[in-house]
């Protein structure tokens, strides 16, 4: 399953999210809550993404949340949420 996730993180300039935000993301993943997030990718003005939070993970030293969207699953860097 890991191979089918779209990767939206291409930088090593990661800044960890605060504990309260991380806890909220964990709660959303545990309950598989449908969300709408504003997300800023590299060099992008941003986009609004709708989906269900299915998991959180740490990969290459950065925190990400996995979001099942209508088009494809997305792996989003937690620090890039607005």
Secondary structure, DSSP 8 states (H G I E B T S, - for coil): -GGGSEE----S------HHHHHHHHHHHHHT-EEEEEE--TT---EEEEEEEEEEEEETTEEEEEEEESSSEEEEEGGGB-
